[in-house]
């Protein structure tokens, strides 16, 4: 389906903003024709991986640290106020380990097999 840029922006303003801003780009560094080799390489590589709030929360030793992470990311507008509220509620009711087991130093290297 062929559509001009102006019409696309009118029909999908948020999507157009995301696409044309150039902020959320992912670089493809290689192509693999062997599925098994591709899966192994993908699972062993965290290149370009951007941790999210849950990754940071899983590094916390206690609830105080977790609250600081949530407050910081909310202040920087990296998470919405609504999502921050949901995270705080989960933290208050179920504790810091409810986000997953603790990620120790070297977690990503161990996951990558190094």
N, C-alpha and C positions, 0 to 999 in steps of 0.2 A: 504494500500500500504506500503510495507516494503522498507526502504531505509537506507543505511549505513550513518554514521555521516560524513565521508569524502566526499561522493557524495553530500549529503545535503548541506554542506558548500560550495562546488563548484557551485552548482546550485543556492543557495540562500545565498550569503555571508553576506548581511546585516541582514537578518532575523536570520541566524545562530548566528551571533555576539550578537544580542539582546537576543536570547533564551539562549545561553550557557554562557553568561556573568553573569547571575544571578542578574543583577541590577534592572530589571523591574518585580519584583515578587509581586503578590497579594495573601495575605493569606485569605483563606476561613475559617471564624471563626465558622460558623454554617450552618446547612441545615434545611430548613423548608418544611414540606409536606403540610401545609395549606397555600394556595396562599394568602389569605387576610391577614393573620398574617405576612407572609413573606414580603408583600408589605408595611405594616404598619411599621414593624421593619426596613426595608431598608430605607424608607423615613424619619424615625426619627433618624437615626444613621449616623453620619459623620465620624465614625471611619475609619481611613486610607485614608480619603479624602485629596487630595493634591490640594490646590487652584492653579489656573492658573493665567496668567497675567490679564485676564478680571476680575477675583475676586479681585485682588489687585487694579485695576483701578477703580472699583466700590466703593472702600473705600476712594478714593481721594476727597478732598474738592474743588480742583481747578486744572486748566490745568498744572500749574507749578509742582505740586505733581505728576501728571500723567506722564509728561515728565521724571521726575526723576525715576519713576518706570520702564518705558520703557528702559531708558538708563542703569539702573542698571541690569535689566534682560538680556539685550543684551550683556553687558560687561561680565556677568557671563556665557554667552553662553546658557542660559535657553530658549531664543528665538532667532530665526535667524535674521540676518540683514534685510532680505526681509520682514519678518513679522513685525519687529520693524518699518520699514519704512511705512508699511500699517497702523499700529496703529497710528503712528504720523500723517499721512495724515488724518485719520478719526478724530483724536483729533483736528487737526487744522481746518478742514472743518465743523465738526459737534459738537464739544465740548465734555467735559468729560462725560456728562450724556448720550451720544450716546451709551455708553457701557452698559447702564442699570441704574436702580435706585440706589441711594446710599445705600451701606450696612453699617448700623450703628453698634455700639458696641452691642454684644449679638445676632447678626443676626442668627448665626448657632444654638444657643440655642433656639431662638424663632422658627426657622424652625423645630427643633426637638421636639417642644412642651413642652419645660421646662420653 
